[in-house]
Amino acid sequence: MRILLDTHIFLWCTMDDPQLSKKARAMILNAQEVYVSSASIWEASIKQSLGKLEVSIDKLVSEIAQSGFLELPITTAHAAYVGQLPHLHRDPFDRILIAQTICEPLRLLTVDAALKQYTGLVEDVS
């Protein structure tokens, strides 16, 4: 299975946070490929600059490779697909992650159950 980590799942992985469920850990360990979107770094950078997240962005970037994860850049196809999505969710970062999930296709690991409304490719790992 090829998976994409929602931003909070990636952050919990890097911090070894107990909020990361056993189900999520098992899926990550057993995946063929694990991707982190450049949108997640972008989102973390904004939250860090606003004082809403205490994290080193440089460390997050290096954690992608150190963890054996793969970077998933935002392509023009991903960006264009956002316009085809129904307006179920206002968060632009979640919308681009959904677009990437559908376009690639990948399984998106998240604890945001609302994202399941978009596609069966969303896996709630609460």
Phi and psi in degrees as a GROMACS rama.xvg file:
@    title "Ramachandran Plot"
@    xaxis  label "Phi"
@    yaxis  label "Psi"
@TYPE xy
-106.34  126.599  ARG-2
-126.276  154.854  ILE-3
-118.163  132.451  LEU-4
-90.9264  128.88  LEU-5
-63.7076  156.976  ASP-6
-54.1075  -47.4649  THR-7
-65.0513  -34.4476  HIS-8
-65.3093  -43.8677  ILE-9
-61.1969  -44.869  PHE-10
-61.6135  -43.9524  LEU-11
-63.2346  -35.7868  TRP-12
-62.9272  -46.9696  CYS-13
-68.7547  -27.1984  THR-14
-98.4753  1.51545  MET-15
49.0734  45.9036  ASP-16
-75.208  134.677  ASP-17
-66.0012  -11.5457  PRO-18
-68.6526  -19.1444  GLN-19
-71.7878  114.899  LEU-20
-68.6277  161.099  SER-21
-61.8994  -37.5289  LYS-22
-61.2464  -46.0419  LYS-23
-63.2898  -45.5148  ALA-24
-58.0111  -45.1116  ARG-25
-64.3284  -42.4354  ALA-26
-64.715  -39.0739  MET-27
-66.1927  -45.1698  ILE-28
-64.8007  -32.9915  LEU-29
-94.7587  -2.59064  ASN-30
-71.6199  148.231  ALA-31
-69.9559  -42.7177  GLN-32
-142.175  140.182  GLU-33
-123.204  123.189  VAL-34
-109.691  147.766  TYR-35
-123.214  124.882  VAL-36
-75.8617  145.73  SER-37
-61.3473  -23.4239  SER-38
-63.1987  -31.7306  ALA-39
-68.7245  -37.7252  SER-40
-68.609  -40.6462  ILE-41
-59.9729  -48.1975  TRP-42
-61.3341  -44.9263  GLU-43
-63.8006  -38.4522  ALA-44
-61.8953  -43.6746  SER-45
-64.337  -47.7297  ILE-46
-64.1777  -37.3142  LYS-47
-65.3297  -42.9209  GLN-48
-68.6225  -24.8287  SER-49
-88.4239  -1.89344  LEU-50
79.5529  15.0422  GLY-51
-93.0699  -6.73828  LYS-52
-147.799  127.242  LEU-53
-100.342  101.565  GLU-54
-160.165  151.835  VAL-55
-89.508  117.027  SER-56
-63.8838  -39.2329  ILE-57
-59.7095  -38.9593  ASP-58
-66.7108  -41.3285  LYS-59
-59.4472  -45.0968  LEU-60
-60.621  -45.4194  VAL-61
-68.7572  -28.767  SER-62
-64.0432  -27.4958  GLU-63
-58.8369  -54.6141  ILE-64
-70.0201  -41.6259  ALA-65
-62.4493  -29.6871  GLN-66
-84.2493  -6.69712  SER-67
82.4053  10.2903  GLY-68
-80.5254  165.046  PHE-69
-114.042  141.585  LEU-70
-80.318  135.103  GLU-71
-113.436  103.12  LEU-72
-68.4668  158.052  PRO-73
-85.0137  119.971  ILE-74
-98.2068  169.999  THR-75
-64.3004  -33.8503  THR-76
-63.4926  -41.174  ALA-77
-62.4931  -48.7641  HIS-78
-61.4045  -41.6363  ALA-79
-66.5388  -36.1724  ALA-80
-66.4675  -26.8007  TYR-81
-54.1507  -37.022  VAL-82
-66.9399  -19.2053  GLY-83
-88.5242  -11.4691  GLN-84
-75.8286  142.844  LEU-85
-66.5021  156.214  PRO-86
-87.226  69.1944  HIS-87
-94.007  -19.0065  LEU-88
-145.188  135.762  HIS-89
-91.6763  -17.9969  ARG-90
-68.8738  114.809  ASP-91
-63.8409  -29.617  PRO-92
-70.5311  -41.0981  PHE-93
-64.6341  -38.4429  ASP-94
-65.0023  -39.7508  ARG-95
-71.2051  -35.489  ILE-96
-63.6921  -39.4439  LEU-97
-63.3645  -44.9908  ILE-98
-59.4554  -44.0117  ALA-99
-63.5229  -41.8187  GLN-100
-57.9278  -45.9468  THR-101
-73.1755  -43.0536  ILE-102
-67.4772  -33.9285  CYS-103
-74.5741  -41.4649  GLU-104
-76.6567  153.683  PRO-105
-137.34  169.167  LEU-106
-98.9222  126.259  ARG-107
-93.3264  119.224  LEU-108
-90.7455  125.188  LEU-109
-153.494  166.296  THR-110
-111.798  6.9251  VAL-111
-90.3894  92.3694  ASP-112
-60.174  -25.086  ALA-113
-61.6754  -26.4657  ALA-114
-70.3369  -18.7963  LEU-115
-64.2681  -19.2215  LYS-116
-64.6058  -22.7944  GLN-117
-79.4784  -42.5271  TYR-118
-163.464  152.918  THR-119
-72.1904  -2.22332  GLY-120
-81.2149  -5.52677  LEU-121
-87.9304  128.858  VAL-122
-113.772  113.462  GLU-123
-79.1512  115.785  ASP-124
-112.736  32.3263  VAL-125
